[in-house]
Amino acid sequence: MMKKQDGWVVAWLVVMWPLLVGFLGLVLDGGILLVRGQMLDTDAAALAATDAWDREHWKWNGTVRIDPMRAESLARQYLAQNMPSARLVEVSVNPANRVSVRTEMSVPFFFMRVVGMKEKAIGSFSTALRRNRAG
């Protein structure tokens, strides 16, 4: 003999399963996105770029001047060695020896593919300063 309530669990699972998978995907893929964002080491790339100061200029004038092309090269080299999946978007050097670096990378999703989201681009921005002294 069957009760009136038989089958409600199956109906509930059919309705709730997509919501549960979506929530699980949001939590897990969101966590991966946060961790990868923290791993995007733009601070260190900006700091590495400040080493592009012109030693000859300092030797003759006593002031530090950062070479913008060399700064970009050093930032790109740092990212290639330490975070190959990151992309250097912009490096700018201002006259006060402040180097700004903008990077980005794409983070693939695993669970969110169910709802059509394959990846998310994340970005980071950092600035480092080289004081007006050598060393």
N, CA, C and O atoms as CSV, one atom per row, in Angstrom:
chain,resi,resn,atom,element,x,y,z
A,1,MET,N,N,0.828,-1.170,0.000
A,1,MET,CA,C,0.000,0.000,0.000
A,1,MET,C,C,0.889,1.256,0.000
A,1,MET,O,O,1.823,1.348,0.797
A,2,MET,N,N,0.611,2.198,-0.866
A,2,MET,CA,C,1.415,3.403,-0.993
A,2,MET,C,C,0.774,4.561,-0.244
A,2,MET,O,O,-0.447,4.717,-0.197
A,3,LYS,N,N,1.637,5.346,0.325
A,3,LYS,CA,C,1.166,6.549,0.997
A,3,LYS,C,C,1.107,7.701,0.005
A,3,LYS,O,O,1.686,7.623,-1.079
A,4,LYS,N,N,0.425,8.743,0.364
A,4,LYS,CA,C,0.338,9.922,-0.480
A,4,LYS,C,C,1.689,10.637,-0.626
A,4,LYS,O,O,1.908,11.340,-1.613
A,5,GLN,N,N,2.585,10.468,0.334
A,5,GLN,CA,C,3.833,11.220,0.352
A,5,GLN,C,C,4.965,10.507,-0.380
A,5,GLN,O,O,6.057,11.066,-0.474
A,6,ASP,N,N,4.759,9.326,-0.890
A,6,ASP,CA,C,5.826,8.621,-1.590
A,6,ASP,C,C,6.257,9.412,-2.827
A,6,ASP,O,O,5.428,9.913,-3.586
A,7,GLY,N,N,7.583,9.510,-3.010
A,7,GLY,CA,C,8.124,10.189,-4.172
A,7,GLY,C,C,8.455,11.651,-3.965
A,7,GLY,O,O,9.005,12.279,-4.870
A,8,TRP,N,N,8.147,12.211,-2.827
A,8,TRP,CA,C,8.436,13.626,-2.609
A,8,TRP,C,C,9.935,13.884,-2.521
A,8,TRP,O,O,10.397,14.972,-2.864
A,9,VAL,N,N,10.703,12.889,-2.064
A,9,VAL,CA,C,12.155,13.058,-1.965
A,9,VAL,C,C,12.756,13.171,-3.359
A,9,VAL,O,O,13.632,14.003,-3.594
A,10,VAL,N,N,12.291,12.341,-4.279
A,10,VAL,CA,C,12.797,12.397,-5.649
A,10,VAL,C,C,12.448,13.738,-6.286
A,10,VAL,O,O,13.293,14.349,-6.939
A,11,ALA,N,N,11.250,14.186,-6.107
A,11,ALA,CA,C,10.838,15.482,-6.661
A,11,ALA,C,C,11.660,16.615,-6.045
A,11,ALA,O,O,12.075,17.540,-6.743
A,12,TRP,N,N,11.887,16.535,-4.758
A,12,TRP,CA,C,12.684,17.564,-4.072
A,12,TRP,C,C,14.113,17.575,-4.618
A,12,TRP,O,O,14.667,18.646,-4.863
A,13,LEU,N,N,14.721,16.387,-4.815
A,13,LEU,CA,C,16.076,16.310,-5.358
A,13,LEU,C,C,16.148,16.843,-6.782
A,13,LEU,O,O,17.111,17.521,-7.139
A,14,VAL,N,N,15.151,16.548,-7.593
A,14,VAL,CA,C,15.141,17.039,-8.971
A,14,VAL,C,C,15.122,18.567,-8.987
A,14,VAL,O,O,15.790,19.189,-9.814
A,15,VAL,N,N,14.377,19.159,-8.097
A,15,VAL,CA,C,14.281,20.617,-8.039
A,15,VAL,C,C,15.526,21.232,-7.395
A,15,VAL,O,O,16.023,22.251,-7.876
A,16,MET,N,N,16.031,20.639,-6.329
A,16,MET,CA,C,17.114,21.231,-5.544
A,16,MET,C,C,18.513,20.904,-6.069
A,16,MET,O,O,19.460,21.630,-5.770
A,17,TRP,N,N,18.662,19.838,-6.838
A,17,TRP,CA,C,19.996,19.415,-7.274
A,17,TRP,C,C,20.738,20.517,-8.036
A,17,TRP,O,O,21.896,20.779,-7.710
A,18,PRO,N,N,20.141,21.170,-9.022
A,18,PRO,CA,C,20.867,22.253,-9.703
A,18,PRO,C,C,21.266,23.386,-8.755
A,18,PRO,O,O,22.340,23.970,-8.905
A,19,LEU,N,N,20.423,23.693,-7.800
A,19,LEU,CA,C,20.762,24.735,-6.838
A,19,LEU,C,C,21.934,24.310,-5.952
A,19,LEU,O,O,22.825,25.112,-5.671
A,20,LEU,N,N,21.933,23.070,-5.519
A,20,LEU,CA,C,23.023,22.571,-4.685
A,20,LEU,C,C,24.343,22.545,-5.454
A,20,LEU,O,O,25.379,22.946,-4.924
A,21,VAL,N,N,24.307,22.074,-6.697
A,21,VAL,CA,C,25.526,22.048,-7.516
A,21,VAL,C,C,26.012,23.465,-7.782
A,21,VAL,O,O,27.214,23.728,-7.733
A,22,GLY,N,N,25.085,24.384,-8.064
A,22,GLY,CA,C,25.464,25.776,-8.285
A,22,GLY,C,C,26.088,26.410,-7.051
A,22,GLY,O,O,27.081,27.129,-7.156
A,23,PHE,N,N,25.518,26.152,-5.893
A,23,PHE,CA,C,26.067,26.687,-4.651
A,23,PHE,C,C,27.438,26.075,-4.357
A,23,PHE,O,O,28.358,26.782,-3.946
A,24,LEU,N,N,27.576,24.769,-4.564
A,24,LEU,CA,C,28.864,24.104,-4.370
A,24,LEU,C,C,29.904,24.695,-5.319
A,24,LEU,O,O,31.042,24.951,-4.925
A,25,GLY,N,N,29.506,24.907,-6.561
A,25,GLY,CA,C,30.421,25.510,-7.531
A,25,GLY,C,C,30.819,26.907,-7.151
A,25,GLY,O,O,31.981,27.287,-7.287
A,26,LEU,N,N,29.863,27.679,-6.674
A,26,LEU,CA,C,30.160,29.047,-6.259
A,26,LEU,C,C,31.152,29.068,-5.105
A,26,LEU,O,O,32.080,29.877,-5.096
A,27,VAL,N,N,30.962,28.192,-4.145
A,27,VAL,CA,C,31.855,28.151,-2.982
A,27,VAL,C,C,33.245,27.656,-3.380
A,27,VAL,O,O,34.244,28.300,-3.057
A,28,LEU,N,N,33.320,26.524,-4.073
A,28,LEU,CA,C,34.634,25.950,-4.411
A,28,LEU,C,C,35.377,26.772,-5.458
A,28,LEU,O,O,36.553,27.085,-5.275
A,29,ASP,N,N,34.708,27.124,-6.548
A,29,ASP,CA,C,35.383,27.918,-7.569
A,29,ASP,C,C,35.674,29.330,-7.068
A,29,ASP,O,O,36.686,29.924,-7.442
A,30,GLY,N,N,34.797,29.870,-6.227
A,30,GLY,CA,C,35.074,31.173,-5.623
A,30,GLY,C,C,36.303,31.123,-4.724
A,30,GLY,O,O,37.105,32.057,-4.711
A,31,GLY,N,N,36.452,30.043,-3.979
A,31,GLY,CA,C,37.644,29.873,-3.140
A,31,GLY,C,C,38.907,29.764,-3.974
A,31,GLY,O,O,39.934,30.351,-3.635
A,32,ILE,N,N,38.832,29.016,-5.062
A,32,ILE,CA,C,39.989,28.899,-5.959
A,32,ILE,C,C,40.326,30.263,-6.554
A,32,ILE,O,O,41.499,30.614,-6.685
A,33,LEU,N,N,39.307,31.024,-6.911
A,33,LEU,CA,C,39.516,32.363,-7.462
A,33,LEU,C,C,40.219,33.273,-6.453
A,33,LEU,O,O,41.121,34.024,-6.824
A,34,LEU,N,N,39.817,33.213,-5.193
A,34,LEU,CA,C,40.468,34.026,-4.163
A,34,LEU,C,C,41.921,33.620,-3.953
A,34,LEU,O,O,42.797,34.477,-3.838
A,35,VAL,N,N,42.176,32.321,-3.902
A,35,VAL,CA,C,43.551,31.844,-3.693
A,35,VAL,C,C,44.438,32.243,-4.862
A,35,VAL,O,O,45.563,32.700,-4.659
A,36,ARG,N,N,43.947,32.076,-6.079
A,36,ARG,CA,C,44.743,32.453,-7.246
A,36,ARG,C,C,44.977,33.967,-7.275
A,36,ARG,O,O,46.037,34.423,-7.704
A,37,GLY,N,N,44.006,34.732,-6.826
A,37,GLY,CA,C,44.187,36.179,-6.762
A,37,GLY,C,C,45.282,36.575,-5.784
A,37,GLY,O,O,46.021,37.530,-6.026
A,38,GLN,N,N,45.387,35.844,-4.683
A,38,GLN,CA,C,46.450,36.116,-3.719
A,38,GLN,C,C,47.810,35.673,-4.251
A,38,GLN,O,O,48.842,36.244,-3.896
A,39,MET,N,N,47.800,34.660,-5.096
A,39,MET,CA,C,49.053,34.176,-5.669
A,39,MET,C,C,49.573,35.097,-6.769
A,39,MET,O,O,50.752,35.043,-7.118
A,40,LEU,N,N,48.705,35.935,-7.313
A,40,LEU,CA,C,49.104,36.868,-8.362
A,40,LEU,C,C,49.981,37.935,-7.718
A,40,LEU,O,O,49.480,38.918,-7.173
A,41,ASP,N,N,51.269,37.738,-7.785
A,41,ASP,CA,C,52.234,38.495,-6.998
A,41,ASP,C,C,52.677,39.775,-7.711
A,41,ASP,O,O,53.827,39.894,-8.135
A,42,THR,N,N,51.778,40.701,-7.833
A,42,THR,CA,C,52.080,41.960,-8.503
A,42,THR,C,C,52.990,42.833,-7.646
A,42,THR,O,O,53.778,43.613,-8.181
A,43,ASP,N,N,52.892,42.712,-6.322
A,43,ASP,CA,C,53.763,43.495,-5.438
A,43,ASP,C,C,55.234,43.194,-5.714
A,43,ASP,O,O,56.047,44.108,-5.846
A,44,ALA,N,N,55.565,41.925,-5.799
A,44,ALA,CA,C,56.956,41.529,-6.029
A,44,ALA,C,C,57.415,41.909,-7.434
A,44,ALA,O,O,58.581,42.254,-7.625
A,45,ALA,N,N,56.527,41.853,-8.413
A,45,ALA,CA,C,56.896,42.264,-9.774
A,45,ALA,C,C,57.210,43.756,-9.809
A,45,ALA,O,O,58.155,44.173,-10.477
A,46,ALA,N,N,56.427,44.562,-9.097
A,46,ALA,CA,C,56.695,46.004,-9.033
A,46,ALA,C,C,58.012,46.272,-8.312
A,46,ALA,O,O,58.790,47.131,-8.726
A,47,LEU,N,N,58.252,45.544,-7.250
A,47,LEU,CA,C,59.508,45.706,-6.521
A,47,LEU,C,C,60.701,45.302,-7.381
A,47,LEU,O,O,61.740,45.961,-7.358
A,48,ALA,N,N,60.550,44.217,-8.138
A,48,ALA,CA,C,61.622,43.789,-9.039
A,48,ALA,C,C,61.886,44.857,-10.103
A,48,ALA,O,O,63.034,45.074,-10.492
A,49,ALA,N,N,60.839,45.516,-10.569
A,49,ALA,CA,C,60.989,46.550,-11.603
A,49,ALA,C,C,61.745,47.769,-11.091
A,49,ALA,O,O,62.354,48.487,-11.883
A,50,THR,N,N,61.719,48.018,-9.790
A,50,THR,CA,C,62.451,49.179,-9.265
A,50,THR,C,C,63.962,48.986,-9.326
A,50,THR,O,O,64.718,49.933,-9.106
A,51,ASP,N,N,64.403,47.780,-9.620
A,51,ASP,CA,C,65.838,47.527,-9.748
A,51,ASP,C,C,66.382,47.979,-11.103
A,51,ASP,O,O,67.553,47.756,-11.411
A,52,ALA,N,N,65.544,48.603,-11.896
A,52,ALA,CA,C,65.936,49.052,-13.233
A,52,ALA,C,C,66.535,50.454,-13.209
A,52,ALA,O,O,66.479,51.165,-14.212
A,53,TRP,N,N,67.095,50.852,-12.100
A,53,TRP,CA,C,67.637,52.203,-12.025
A,53,TRP,C,C,68.968,52.281,-12.770
A,53,TRP,O,O,69.733,51.318,-12.823
A,54,ASP,N,N,69.212,53.429,-13.328
A,54,ASP,CA,C,70.387,53.686,-14.159
A,54,ASP,C,C,71.591,53.969,-13.263
A,54,ASP,O,O,71.715,55.045,-12.679
A,55,ARG,N,N,72.467,52.982,-13.172
A,55,ARG,CA,C,73.639,53.104,-12.285
A,55,ARG,C,C,74.616,54.179,-12.756
A,55,ARG,O,O,75.235,54.850,-11.931
A,56,GLU,N,N,74.762,54.353,-14.068
A,56,GLU,CA,C,75.653,55.395,-14.598
A,56,GLU,C,C,75.136,56.789,-14.238
A,56,GLU,O,O,75.912,57.663,-13.854
A,57,HIS,N,N,73.852,56.985,-14.362
A,57,HIS,CA,C,73.251,58.270,-14.010
A,57,HIS,C,C,73.462,58.557,-12.526
A,57,HIS,O,O,73.772,59.687,-12.146
A,58,TRP,N,N,73.298,57.558,-11.710
A,58,TRP,CA,C,73.506,57.735,-10.273
A,58,TRP,C,C,74.969,58.062,-9.968
A,58,TRP,O,O,75.268,58.910,-9.127
A,59,LYS,N,N,75.868,57.377,-10.665
A,59,LYS,CA,C,77.305,57.577,-10.439
A,59,LYS,C,C,77.723,59.016,-10.749
A,59,LYS,O,O,78.552,59.586,-10.040
A,60,TRP,N,N,77.155,59.603,-11.798
A,60,TRP,CA,C,77.553,60.938,-12.208
A,60,TRP,C,C,76.711,62.050,-11.584
A,60,TRP,O,O,77.209,63.154,-11.367
A,61,ASN,N,N,75.436,61.767,-11.293
A,61,ASN,CA,C,74.556,62.828,-10.792
A,61,ASN,C,C,74.141,62.653,-9.335
A,61,ASN,O,O,73.649,63.594,-8.712
A,62,GLY,N,N,74.333,61.480,-8.803
A,62,GLY,CA,C,73.964,61.225,-7.419
A,62,GLY,C,C,72.470,61.042,-7.201
A,62,GLY,O,O,72.008,61.029,-6.061
A,63,THR,N,N,71.707,60.899,-8.288
A,63,THR,CA,C,70.267,60.664,-8.164
A,63,THR,C,C,69.890,59.378,-8.901
A,63,THR,O,O,70.529,58.977,-9.874
A,64,VAL,N,N,68.859,58.770,-8.413
A,64,VAL,CA,C,68.374,57.528,-9.012
A,64,VAL,C,C,67.347,57.857,-10.079
A,64,VAL,O,O,66.442,58.661,-9.855
A,65,ARG,N,N,67.488,57.235,-11.233
A,65,ARG,CA,C,66.527,57.376,-12.326
A,65,ARG,C,C,66.217,55.977,-12.851
A,65,ARG,O,O,67.128,55.222,-13.192
A,66,ILE,N,N,64.947,55.636,-12.916
A,66,ILE,CA,C,64.539,54.301,-13.366
A,66,ILE,C,C,64.285,54.320,-14.862
A,66,ILE,O,O,63.591,55.196,-15.378
A,67,ASP,N,N,64.853,53.346,-15.547
A,67,ASP,CA,C,64.665,53.179,-16.985
A,67,ASP,C,C,63.354,52.426,-17.222
A,67,ASP,O,O,63.250,51.257,-16.850
A,68,PRO,N,N,62.348,53.069,-17.833
A,68,PRO,CA,C,61.032,52.430,-18.005
A,68,PRO,C,C,61.069,51.136,-18.813
A,68,PRO,O,O,60.354,50.191,-18.480
A,69,MET,N,N,61.883,51.068,-19.864
A,69,MET,CA,C,61.933,49.851,-20.681
A,69,MET,C,C,62.553,48.692,-19.899
A,69,MET,O,O,62.093,47.553,-19.978
A,70,ARG,N,N,63.590,49.002,-19.155
A,70,ARG,CA,C,64.221,47.949,-18.343
A,70,ARG,C,C,63.306,47.537,-17.193
A,70,ARG,O,O,63.283,46.366,-16.815
A,71,ALA,N,N,62.551,48.484,-16.633
A,71,ALA,CA,C,61.603,48.158,-15.564
A,71,ALA,C,C,60.542,47.191,-16.072
A,71,ALA,O,O,60.202,46.224,-15.391
A,72,GLU,N,N,60.020,47.449,-17.268
A,72,GLU,CA,C,59.030,46.538,-17.839
A,72,GLU,C,C,59.637,45.161,-18.091
A,72,GLU,O,O,58.994,44.140,-17.848
A,73,SER,N,N,60.859,45.137,-18.573
A,73,SER,CA,C,61.541,43.868,-18.821
A,73,SER,C,C,61.733,43.074,-17.530
A,73,SER,O,O,61.521,41.861,-17.509
A,74,LEU,N,N,62.132,43.747,-16.465
A,74,LEU,CA,C,62.341,43.053,-15.183
A,74,LEU,C,C,61.022,42.538,-14.601
A,74,LEU,O,O,60.969,41.434,-14.060
A,75,ALA,N,N,59.969,43.333,-14.713
A,75,ALA,CA,C,58.660,42.889,-14.220
A,75,ALA,C,C,58.169,41.686,-15.022
A,75,ALA,O,O,57.644,40.731,-14.451
A,76,ARG,N,N,58.338,41.729,-16.337
A,76,ARG,CA,C,57.926,40.618,-17.202
A,76,ARG,C,C,58.737,39.355,-16.874
A,76,ARG,O,O,58.194,38.251,-16.821
A,77,GLN,N,N,60.033,39.538,-16.658
A,77,GLN,CA,C,60.904,38.405,-16.323
A,77,GLN,C,C,60.505,37.794,-14.969
A,77,GLN,O,O,60.470,36.571,-14.829
A,78,TYR,N,N,60.209,38.629,-13.989
A,78,TYR,CA,C,59.790,38.132,-12.684
A,78,TYR,C,C,58.506,37.316,-12.799
A,78,TYR,O,O,58.403,36.224,-12.239
A,79,LEU,N,N,57.536,37.848,-13.523
A,79,LEU,CA,C,56.272,37.126,-13.677
A,79,LEU,C,C,56.471,35.810,-14.430
A,79,LEU,O,O,55.868,34.798,-14.076
A,80,ALA,N,N,57.307,35.819,-15.458
A,80,ALA,CA,C,57.543,34.592,-16.230
A,80,ALA,C,C,58.166,33.505,-15.364
A,80,ALA,O,O,57.851,32.326,-15.525
A,81,GLN,N,N,59.040,33.889,-14.455
A,81,GLN,CA,C,59.697,32.902,-13.596
A,81,GLN,C,C,58.811,32.435,-12.451
A,81,GLN,O,O,58.877,31.268,-12.065
A,82,ASN,N,N,57.991,33.312,-11.904
A,82,ASN,CA,C,57.251,32.990,-10.689
A,82,ASN,C,C,55.755,32.756,-10.882
A,82,ASN,O,O,55.131,32.090,-10.056
A,83,MET,N,N,55.178,33.279,-11.936
A,83,MET,CA,C,53.754,33.100,-12.194
A,83,MET,C,C,53.549,33.111,-13.715
A,83,MET,O,O,53.067,34.094,-14.278
A,84,PRO,N,N,53.924,32.000,-14.371
A,84,PRO,CA,C,53.879,31.980,-15.842
A,84,PRO,C,C,52.485,32.184,-16.440
A,84,PRO,O,O,52.371,32.619,-17.586
A,85,SER,N,N,51.437,31.882,-15.695
A,85,SER,CA,C,50.088,32.051,-16.236
A,85,SER,C,C,49.605,33.499,-16.156
A,85,SER,O,O,48.555,33.826,-16.709
A,86,ALA,N,N,50.351,34.368,-15.482
A,86,ALA,CA,C,49.974,35.781,-15.370
A,86,ALA,C,C,50.440,36.549,-16.607
A,86,ALA,O,O,51.414,36.183,-17.265
A,87,ARG,N,N,49.723,37.605,-16.893
A,87,ARG,CA,C,50.050,38.452,-18.035
A,87,ARG,C,C,50.297,39.874,-17.547
A,87,ARG,O,O,49.505,40.428,-16.784
A,88,LEU,N,N,51.394,40.449,-17.993
A,88,LEU,CA,C,51.713,41.831,-17.643
A,88,LEU,C,C,50.883,42.753,-18.533
A,88,LEU,O,O,50.993,42.704,-19.758
A,89,VAL,N,N,50.066,43.582,-17.924
A,89,VAL,CA,C,49.183,44.481,-18.670
A,89,VAL,C,C,49.849,45.833,-18.877
A,89,VAL,O,O,49.807,46.395,-19.971
A,90,GLU,N,N,50.467,46.353,-17.814
A,90,GLU,CA,C,51.021,47.702,-17.892
A,90,GLU,C,C,52.105,47.894,-16.852
A,90,GLU,O,O,51.995,47.413,-15.724
A,91,VAL,N,N,53.150,48.600,-17.240
A,91,VAL,CA,C,54.178,49.063,-16.312
A,91,VAL,C,C,54.381,50.539,-16.590
A,91,VAL,O,O,54.632,50.936,-17.728
A,92,SER,N,N,54.272,51.348,-15.556
A,92,SER,CA,C,54.512,52.778,-15.739
A,92,SER,C,C,55.479,53.262,-14.668
A,92,SER,O,O,55.439,52.824,-13.518
A,93,VAL,N,N,56.343,54.173,-15.077
A,93,VAL,CA,C,57.342,54.754,-14.178
A,93,VAL,C,C,57.132,56.260,-14.183
A,93,VAL,O,O,57.106,56.888,-15.241
A,94,ASN,N,N,56.981,56.840,-12.980
A,94,ASN,CA,C,56.838,58.291,-12.943
A,94,ASN,C,C,58.174,58.915,-12.536
A,94,ASN,O,O,59.059,58.197,-12.070
A,95,PRO,N,N,58.343,60.218,-12.697
A,95,PRO,CA,C,59.632,60.868,-12.393
A,95,PRO,C,C,60.081,60.719,-10.938
A,95,PRO,O,O,61.267,60.882,-10.649
A,96,ALA,N,N,59.179,60.418,-10.034
A,96,ALA,CA,C,59.556,60.263,-8.625
A,96,ALA,C,C,60.004,58.839,-8.314
A,96,ALA,O,O,60.046,58.445,-7.149
A,97,ASN,N,N,60.344,58.055,-9.358
A,97,ASN,CA,C,60.832,56.677,-9.220
A,97,ASN,C,C,59.787,55.739,-8.624
A,97,ASN,O,O,60.121,54.801,-7.900
A,98,ARG,N,N,58.539,55.997,-8.930
A,98,ARG,CA,C,57.449,55.125,-8.505
A,98,ARG,C,C,57.069,54.250,-9.697
A,98,ARG,O,O,56.722,54.756,-10.764
A,99,VAL,N,N,57.139,52.935,-9.505
A,99,VAL,CA,C,56.824,51.982,-10.566
A,99,VAL,C,C,55.466,51.348,-10.261
A,99,VAL,O,O,55.263,50.781,-9.187
A,100,SER,N,N,54.552,51.449,-11.205
A,100,SER,CA,C,53.235,50.843,-11.064
A,100,SER,C,C,53.120,49.682,-12.051
A,100,SER,O,O,53.470,49.806,-13.225
A,101,VAL,N,N,52.627,48.562,-11.553
A,101,VAL,CA,C,52.502,47.350,-12.367
A,101,VAL,C,C,51.067,46.845,-12.274
A,101,VAL,O,O,50.490,46.757,-11.190
A,102,ARG,N,N,50.504,46.516,-13.436
A,102,ARG,CA,C,49.163,45.933,-13.505
A,102,ARG,C,C,49.281,44.580,-14.201
A,102,ARG,O,O,49.845,44.476,-15.290
A,103,THR,N,N,48.742,43.549,-13.556
A,103,THR,CA,C,48.790,42.199,-14.118
A,103,THR,C,C,47.386,41.600,-14.136
A,103,THR,O,O,46.477,42.089,-13.465
A,104,GLU,N,N,47.232,40.543,-14.910
A,104,GLU,CA,C,45.973,39.803,-14.898
A,104,GLU,C,C,46.241,38.358,-15.300
A,104,GLU,O,O,47.274,38.031,-15.885
A,105,MET,N,N,45.292,37.519,-14.973
A,105,MET,CA,C,45.349,36.118,-15.364
A,105,MET,C,C,43.939,35.561,-15.431
A,105,MET,O,O,43.021,36.089,-14.802
A,106,SER,N,N,43.773,34.504,-16.187
A,106,SER,CA,C,42.482,33.831,-16.285
A,106,SER,C,C,42.502,32.607,-15.378
A,106,SER,O,O,43.446,31.817,-15.389
A,107,VAL,N,N,41.449,32.472,-14.601
A,107,VAL,CA,C,41.316,31.329,-13.694
A,107,VAL,C,C,40.176,30.452,-14.216
A,107,VAL,O,O,39.033,30.904,-14.290
A,108,PRO,N,N,40.481,29.190,-14.580
A,108,PRO,CA,C,39.422,28.314,-15.078
A,108,PRO,C,C,38.514,27.842,-13.952
A,108,PRO,O,O,38.960,27.603,-12.829
A,109,PHE,N,N,37.237,27.714,-14.272
A,109,PHE,CA,C,36.269,27.182,-13.323
A,109,PHE,C,C,36.084,25.690,-13.564
A,109,PHE,O,O,36.284,25.202,-14.676
A,110,PHE,N,N,35.706,24.983,-12.527
A,110,PHE,CA,C,35.437,23.551,-12.637
A,110,PHE,C,C,33.943,23.282,-12.493
A,110,PHE,O,O,33.332,22.710,-13.396
A,111,PHE,N,N,33.358,23.677,-11.392
A,111,PHE,CA,C,31.949,23.407,-11.135
A,111,PHE,C,C,31.027,24.395,-11.838
A,111,PHE,O,O,29.918,24.034,-12.233
A,112,MET,N,N,31.469,25.622,-11.996
A,112,MET,CA,C,30.608,26.643,-12.588
A,112,MET,C,C,30.418,26.436,-14.091
A,112,MET,O,O,29.618,27.133,-14.714
A,113,ARG,N,N,31.136,25.499,-14.666
A,113,ARG,CA,C,30.927,25.167,-16.074
A,113,ARG,C,C,29.510,24.655,-16.305
A,113,ARG,O,O,28.969,24.760,-17.406
A,114,VAL,N,N,28.919,24.100,-15.250
A,114,VAL,CA,C,27.551,23.587,-15.342
A,114,VAL,C,C,26.577,24.706,-15.720
A,114,VAL,O,O,25.605,24.470,-16.437
A,115,VAL,N,N,26.838,25.911,-15.242
A,115,VAL,CA,C,25.959,27.040,-15.548
A,115,VAL,C,C,26.527,27.917,-16.662
A,115,VAL,O,O,26.050,29.031,-16.880
A,116,GLY,N,N,27.546,27.419,-17.369
A,116,GLY,CA,C,28.072,28.114,-18.539
A,116,GLY,C,C,29.249,29.040,-18.297
A,116,GLY,O,O,29.700,29.702,-19.232
A,117,MET,N,N,29.761,29.110,-17.084
A,117,MET,CA,C,30.918,29.975,-16.808
A,117,MET,C,C,32.183,29.127,-16.891
A,117,MET,O,O,32.372,28.212,-16.089
A,118,LYS,N,N,33.053,29.428,-17.862
A,118,LYS,CA,C,34.257,28.619,-18.060
A,118,LYS,C,C,35.475,29.165,-17.326
A,118,LYS,O,O,36.289,28.398,-16.813
A,119,GLU,N,N,35.604,30.499,-17.276
A,119,GLU,CA,C,36.759,31.107,-16.611
A,119,GLU,C,C,36.436,32.542,-16.229
A,119,GLU,O,O,35.444,33.123,-16.670
A,120,LYS,N,N,37.306,33.090,-15.395
A,120,LYS,CA,C,37.151,34.469,-14.936
A,120,LYS,C,C,38.524,35.122,-14.955
A,120,LYS,O,O,39.499,34.543,-14.477
A,121,ALA,N,N,38.599,36.315,-15.503
A,121,ALA,CA,C,39.851,37.068,-15.495
A,121,ALA,C,C,39.936,37.863,-14.193
A,121,ALA,O,O,38.989,38.544,-13.798
A,122,ILE,N,N,41.085,37.762,-13.541
A,122,ILE,CA,C,41.321,38.544,-12.327
A,122,ILE,C,C,42.521,39.443,-12.575
A,122,ILE,O,O,43.402,39.111,-13.368
A,123,GLY,N,N,42.551,40.559,-11.907
A,123,GLY,CA,C,43.640,41.501,-12.093
A,123,GLY,C,C,44.172,41.997,-10.766
A,123,GLY,O,O,43.528,41.882,-9.723
A,124,SER,N,N,45.365,42.552,-10.840
A,124,SER,CA,C,46.006,43.084,-9.645
A,124,SER,C,C,46.834,44.308,-10.037
A,124,SER,O,O,47.337,44.400,-11.157
A,125,PHE,N,N,46.964,45.230,-9.111
A,125,PHE,CA,C,47.714,46.459,-9.349
A,125,PHE,C,C,48.577,46.726,-8.127
A,125,PHE,O,O,48.126,46.566,-6.992
A,126,SER,N,N,49.813,47.132,-8.361
A,126,SER,CA,C,50.697,47.438,-7.243
A,126,SER,C,C,51.686,48.524,-7.652
A,126,SER,O,O,52.005,48.692,-8.829
A,127,THR,N,N,52.158,49.251,-6.648
A,127,THR,CA,C,53.127,50.309,-6.863
A,127,THR,C,C,54.279,50.137,-5.887
A,127,THR,O,O,54.075,49.832,-4.712
A,128,ALA,N,N,55.496,50.338,-6.392
A,128,ALA,CA,C,56.685,50.287,-5.539
A,128,ALA,C,C,57.504,51.551,-5.801
A,128,ALA,O,O,57.457,52.138,-6.881
A,129,LEU,N,N,58.242,51.939,-4.790
A,129,LEU,CA,C,59.016,53.182,-4.870
A,129,LEU,C,C,60.482,52.881,-4.656
A,129,LEU,O,O,60.840,52.159,-3.725
A,130,ARG,N,N,61.346,53.431,-5.516
A,130,ARG,CA,C,62.795,53.353,-5.336
A,130,ARG,C,C,63.224,54.705,-4.805
A,130,ARG,O,O,63.065,55.722,-5.480
A,131,ARG,N,N,63.761,54.720,-3.616
A,131,ARG,CA,C,64.210,55.965,-3.004
A,131,ARG,C,C,65.395,56.536,-3.762
A,131,ARG,O,O,66.050,55.825,-4.525
A,132,ASN,N,N,65.663,57.769,-3.564
A,132,ASN,CA,C,66.723,58.457,-4.299
A,132,ASN,C,C,68.105,58.181,-3.696
A,132,ASN,O,O,68.848,59.091,-3.327
A,133,ARG,N,N,68.407,56.900,-3.617
A,133,ARG,CA,C,69.734,56.477,-3.163
A,133,ARG,C,C,70.011,55.106,-3.764
A,133,ARG,O,O,69.079,54.370,-4.090
A,134,ALA,N,N,71.239,54.771,-3.908
A,134,ALA,CA,C,71.614,53.480,-4.496
A,134,ALA,C,C,71.553,52.393,-3.451
A,134,ALA,O,O,71.536,52.657,-2.248
A,135,GLY,N,N,71.520,51.141,-3.941
A,135,GLY,CA,C,71.592,49.997,-3.022
A,135,GLY,C,C,70.342,49.253,-2.854
A,135,GLY,O,O,70.300,48.277,-2.104
